[in-house]
Amino acid sequence: MYVDMIFSFVIGGFVGFIGHVRKHGKMVMPRKTKKFLYLGFIQEMLLGAFASLLLVLYTALNSIVEMILYSVIAGIVGDADILRFKFLNRDNHKNNES
């Protein structure tokens, strides 16, 4: 069970990292500004890793192939959720200004 959790965490983190590089075209390093701490690629790695970990914990997996497939899908869905929240936030901000 623990091996499955670690394996899914690593796969989801890798998918999150690939999604970050695909989105930005490069690896954005973490940095701290006066008001905000931007985690860069670590943020998307953690999101993909935790999404795949939760999916693997809540489903009864029978094989390694299922675990790999579900972990990759969860990492991609985690990245898509971030984009959806950004678009919703941008639309709400535009509606509040009008």
N, CA, C and O of each residue as an XYZ file, in Angstrom:
392
protein
N       0.822     -1.192      0.000
C       0.000      0.000      0.000
C       0.871      1.264      0.000
O       0.620      2.203     -0.755
N       1.906      1.271      0.865
C       2.769      2.449      0.931
C       3.560      2.637     -0.360
O       3.819      3.766     -0.778
N       3.935      1.549     -0.973
C       4.661      1.633     -2.247
C       3.755      2.245     -3.310
O       4.204      3.065     -4.110
N       2.481      1.850     -3.323
C       1.531      2.434     -4.272
C       1.370      3.933     -4.034
O       1.298      4.710     -4.987
N       1.312      4.339     -2.769
C       1.155      5.763     -2.446
C       2.362      6.565     -2.905
O       2.214      7.627     -3.509
N       3.543      6.065     -2.623
C       4.763      6.778     -3.013
C       4.887      6.832     -4.533
O       5.232      7.869     -5.100
N       4.604      5.715     -5.179
C       4.701      5.638     -6.631
C       3.720      6.612     -7.293
O       4.087      7.312     -8.237
N       2.485      6.660     -6.807
C       1.505      7.580     -7.386
C       1.877      9.030     -7.113
O       1.667      9.890     -7.969
N       2.428      9.318     -5.933
C       2.869     10.672     -5.591
C       3.957     11.136     -6.555
O       3.929     12.274     -7.026
N       4.912     10.257     -6.849
C       6.015     10.608     -7.753
C       5.504     10.805     -9.178
O       5.896     11.757     -9.851
N       4.634      9.913     -9.637
C       4.104     10.034    -10.999
C       3.283     11.311    -11.144
O       3.433     12.033    -12.129
N       2.419     11.596    -10.172
C       1.615     12.820    -10.225
C       2.476     14.068    -10.190
O       2.187     15.040    -10.889
N       3.531     14.055     -9.385
C       4.450     15.193     -9.345
C       5.166     15.392    -10.667
O       5.358     16.525    -11.109
N       5.559     14.301    -11.297
C       6.216     14.391    -12.597
C       5.267     14.942    -13.653
O       5.666     15.764    -14.478
N       4.013     14.497    -13.632
C       3.021     15.018    -14.581
C       2.766     16.504    -14.326
O       2.617     17.278    -15.271
N       2.716     16.905    -13.054
C       2.563     18.321    -12.732
C       3.729     19.150    -13.231
O       3.540     20.262    -13.725
N       4.945     18.610    -13.103
C       6.137     19.300    -13.601
C       6.093     19.440    -15.118
O       6.396     20.509    -15.648
N       5.717     18.372    -15.823
C       5.616     18.423    -17.280
C       4.556     19.436    -17.704
O       4.759     20.178    -18.664
N       3.428     19.471    -16.997
C       2.386     20.452    -17.303
C       2.873     21.875    -17.097
O       2.518     22.771    -17.863
N       3.680     22.089    -16.073
C       4.233     23.419    -15.804
C       5.164     23.855    -16.934
O       5.077     24.985    -17.414
N       6.041     22.968    -17.352
C       6.981     23.302    -18.429
C       6.226     23.523    -19.738
O       6.578     24.409    -20.516
N       5.191     22.722    -19.982
C       4.395     22.889    -21.200
C       3.663     24.235    -21.198
O       3.550     24.889    -22.234
N       3.172     24.635    -20.035
C       2.409     25.875    -19.939
C       3.301     27.114    -20.047
O       2.953     28.070    -20.740
N       4.443     27.100    -19.369
C       5.305     28.287    -19.321
C       6.436     28.259    -20.337
O       7.049     29.293    -20.605
N       6.723     27.101    -20.905
C       7.807     27.000    -21.862
C       9.174     26.881    -21.215
O      10.175     26.721    -21.913
N       9.233     26.955    -19.921
C      10.482     26.817    -19.173
C      10.146     26.474    -17.732
O       8.976     26.453    -17.351
N      11.159     26.208    -16.939
C      10.956     25.910    -15.530
C      11.083     27.213    -14.739
O      12.165     27.795    -14.662
N       9.979     27.665    -14.155
C       9.984     28.894    -13.372
C      10.380     28.546    -11.945
O       9.713     27.750    -11.284
N      11.457     29.140    -11.478
C      11.966     28.839    -10.147
C      11.149     29.564     -9.076
O      10.570     30.615     -9.352
N      11.095     29.022     -7.871
C      10.382     29.706     -6.780
C      11.054     31.023     -6.429
O      12.275     31.155     -6.506
N      10.239     31.988     -6.044
C      10.789     33.289     -5.646
C       9.851     33.939     -4.631
O       8.669     33.608     -4.539
N      10.413     34.860     -3.887
C       9.649     35.573     -2.868
C       9.640     37.053     -3.209
O      10.685     37.665     -3.429
N       8.432     37.618     -3.248
C       8.310     39.054     -3.439
C       7.942     39.675     -2.090
O       7.901     38.976     -1.077
N       7.680     40.968     -2.071
C       7.356     41.628     -0.813
C       6.041     41.137     -0.215
O       5.900     41.056      1.005
N       5.076     40.810     -1.081
C       3.755     40.437     -0.590
C       3.399     38.977     -0.821
O       2.408     38.502     -0.266
N       4.163     38.253     -1.614
C       3.715     36.943     -2.059
C       4.899     35.991     -2.195
O       6.003     36.397     -2.558
N       4.650     34.729     -1.902
C       5.636     33.685     -2.129
C       5.156     32.850     -3.301
O       4.159     32.136     -3.191
N       5.862     32.935     -4.428
C       5.498     32.194     -5.630
C       6.323     30.915     -5.672
O       7.551     30.970     -5.745
N       5.660     29.774     -5.628
C       6.356     28.492     -5.549
C       6.862     27.981     -6.885
O       7.654     27.040     -6.918
N       6.426     28.574     -7.983
C       6.908     28.177     -9.294
C       6.505     26.759     -9.649
O       5.347     26.371     -9.496
N       7.478     25.987    -10.128
C       7.180     24.626    -10.563
C       6.820     23.714     -9.392
O       6.153     22.699     -9.590
N       7.247     24.054     -8.187
C       6.949     23.218     -7.021
C       5.449     23.192     -6.747
O       4.912     22.163     -6.335
N       4.773     24.309     -6.972
C       3.333     24.373     -6.755
C       2.594     23.361     -7.628
O       1.727     22.636     -7.141
N       2.929     23.311     -8.890
C       2.230     22.399     -9.792
C       2.664     20.952     -9.580
O       1.877     20.033     -9.807
N       3.900     20.740     -9.151
C       4.317     19.384     -8.810
C       3.529     18.867     -7.612
O       3.059     17.729     -7.618
N       3.386     19.692     -6.599
C       2.641     19.268     -5.409
C       1.169     19.051     -5.712
O       0.562     18.107     -5.206
N       0.597     19.908     -6.526
C      -0.812     19.742     -6.873
C      -1.044     18.431     -7.619
O      -1.969     17.689     -7.288
N      -0.225     18.140     -8.609
C      -0.363     16.885     -9.337
C      -0.103     15.679     -8.455
O      -0.777     14.656     -8.574
N       0.875     15.800     -7.569
C       1.210     14.686     -6.685
C       0.073     14.385     -5.712
O      -0.295     13.224     -5.531
N      -0.482     15.415     -5.090
C      -1.569     15.185     -4.134
C      -2.855     14.748     -4.829
O      -3.618     13.958     -4.274
N      -3.101     15.249     -6.025
C      -4.285     14.811     -6.766
C      -4.190     13.329     -7.099
O      -5.166     12.594     -6.944
N      -3.033     12.888     -7.551
C      -2.893     11.467     -7.876
C      -2.893     10.605     -6.623
O      -3.406      9.486     -6.644
N      -2.331     11.106     -5.538
C      -2.344     10.361     -4.286
C      -3.771     10.165     -3.779
O      -4.134      9.069     -3.350
N      -4.575     11.218     -3.826
C      -5.964     11.096     -3.391
C      -6.753     10.137     -4.268
O      -7.557      9.353     -3.762
N      -6.534     10.191     -5.567
C      -7.255      9.285     -6.453
C      -6.862      7.830     -6.196
O      -7.718      6.945     -6.198
N      -5.582      7.585     -5.975
C      -5.139      6.214     -5.720
C      -5.666      5.725     -4.372
O      -6.005      4.549     -4.238
N      -5.740      6.593     -3.387
C      -6.257      6.186     -2.082
C      -7.747      5.880     -2.116
O      -8.209      4.999     -1.390
N      -8.507      6.588     -2.941
C      -9.956      6.396     -2.975
C     -10.418      5.343     -3.967
O     -11.604      5.013     -3.989
N      -9.539      4.809     -4.779
C      -9.933      3.762     -5.719
C      -9.209      2.472     -5.357
O      -8.106      2.494     -4.812
N      -9.834      1.372     -5.662
C      -9.225      0.065     -5.416
C      -8.503     -0.368     -6.690
O      -9.127     -0.839     -7.641
N      -7.200     -0.205     -6.695
C      -6.412     -0.529     -7.875
C      -5.959     -1.975     -7.832
O      -5.585     -2.494     -6.781
N      -5.999     -2.617     -8.991
C      -5.636     -4.026     -9.072
C      -4.264     -4.264     -9.675
O      -3.688     -5.334     -9.477
N      -3.725     -3.299    -10.405
C      -2.438     -3.527    -11.060
C      -1.629     -2.239    -11.123
O      -2.139     -1.149    -10.867
N      -0.379     -2.390    -11.465
C       0.527     -1.255    -11.614
C       0.090     -0.387    -12.789
O       0.199      0.838    -12.728
N      -0.397     -1.002    -13.844
C      -0.816     -0.254    -15.030
C      -1.977      0.682    -14.674
O      -1.993      1.838    -15.098
N      -2.942      0.189    -13.901
C      -4.049      1.045    -13.465
C      -3.544      2.201    -12.613
O      -4.016      3.329    -12.750
N      -2.585      1.924    -11.733
C      -2.068      2.979    -10.869
C      -1.354      4.048    -11.693
O      -1.526      5.240    -11.438
N      -0.568      3.640    -12.663
C       0.130      4.608    -13.510
C      -0.876      5.439    -14.303
O      -0.758      6.662    -14.380
N      -1.859      4.771    -14.886
C      -2.865      5.467    -15.677
C      -3.660      6.451    -14.834
O      -3.849      7.600    -15.234
N      -4.127      6.012    -13.668
C      -4.893      6.903    -12.794
C      -4.039      8.058    -12.275
O      -4.536      9.176    -12.135
N      -2.776      7.805    -11.989
C      -1.901      8.873    -11.494
C      -1.674      9.934    -12.565
O      -1.685     11.128    -12.267
N      -1.470      9.510    -13.795
C      -1.280     10.471    -14.887
C      -2.551     11.278    -15.114
O      -2.495     12.496    -15.284
N      -3.683     10.609    -15.117
C      -4.959     11.314    -15.311
C      -5.200     12.315    -14.183
O      -5.637     13.438    -14.438
N      -4.921     11.924    -12.948
C      -5.128     12.833    -11.814
C      -4.194     14.037    -11.892
O      -4.600     15.152    -11.564
N      -2.961     13.832    -12.315
C      -2.032     14.959    -12.472
C      -2.511     15.943    -13.523
O      -2.400     17.155    -13.337
N      -3.044     15.431    -14.628
C      -3.558     16.304    -15.686
C      -4.805     17.048    -15.214
O      -4.973     18.233    -15.500
N      -5.675     16.350    -14.493
C      -6.893     16.992    -13.982
C      -6.547     18.073    -12.966
O      -7.196     19.119    -12.933
N      -5.540     17.837    -12.142
C      -5.105     18.864    -11.188
C      -4.630     20.122    -11.897
O      -4.932     21.232    -11.459
N      -3.895     19.960    -12.982
C      -3.425     21.101    -13.769
C      -4.609     21.817    -14.431
O      -4.632     23.046    -14.497
N      -5.574     21.064    -14.912
C      -6.758     21.666    -15.541
C      -7.591     22.437    -14.525
O      -8.180     23.465    -14.859
N      -7.645     21.950    -13.289
C      -8.379     22.675    -12.248
C      -7.751     24.028    -11.956
O      -8.462     25.012    -11.752
N      -6.437     24.086    -11.936
C      -5.758     25.372    -11.719
C      -6.125     26.355    -12.819
O      -6.422     27.516    -12.536
N      -6.108     25.907    -14.071
C      -6.464     26.793    -15.179
C      -7.917     27.251    -15.075
O      -8.228     28.410    -15.347
N      -8.800     26.342    -14.683
C     -10.219     26.692    -14.563
C     -10.422     27.751    -13.479
O     -11.182     28.699    -13.674
N      -9.748     27.594    -12.345
C      -9.888     28.578    -11.275
C      -9.325     29.937    -11.691
O      -9.868     30.975    -11.311
N      -8.249     29.935    -12.464
C      -7.691     31.212    -12.940
C      -8.667     31.908    -13.883
O      -8.860     33.121    -13.789
N      -9.291     31.145    -14.799
C     -10.253     31.742    -15.721
C     -11.478     32.258    -14.976
O     -11.972     33.342    -15.288
N     -11.975     31.510    -14.004
C     -13.136     31.951    -13.231
C     -12.818     33.200    -12.434
O     -13.645     34.107    -12.337
N     -11.629     33.251    -11.865
C     -11.224     34.420    -11.090
C     -11.088     35.640    -11.992
O     -11.467     36.745    -11.606
N     -10.547     35.441    -13.194
C     -10.388     36.546    -14.125
C     -11.761     37.060    -14.583
O     -11.967     38.269    -14.687
N     -12.698     36.141    -14.857
C     -14.048     36.560    -15.277
C     -14.770     37.293    -14.156
O     -15.449     38.287    -14.411
N     -14.638     36.823    -12.922
C     -15.275     37.511    -11.796
C     -14.679     38.885    -11.591
O     -15.391     39.829    -11.247
N     -13.375     39.008    -11.800
C     -12.722     40.306    -11.653
C     -13.205     41.292    -12.733
O     -13.415     42.475    -12.461
N     -13.377     40.778    -13.963
C     -13.879     41.636    -15.047
C     -15.304     42.071    -14.767
O     -15.646     43.228    -15.010
N     -16.148     41.181    -14.264
C     -17.539     41.533    -13.978
C     -17.635     42.538    -12.836
O     -18.527     43.386    -12.841
N     -16.740     42.462    -11.865
C     -16.771     43.413    -10.757
C     -16.326     44.813    -11.203
O     -16.776     45.811    -10.642
N     -15.451     44.888    -12.200
C     -14.989     46.200    -12.674
C     -16.046     46.904    -13.506
O     -16.088     48.134    -13.528
N     -16.911     46.143    -14.199
C     -17.915     46.756    -15.088
C     -19.050     47.361    -14.322
O     -19.973     47.913    -14.920
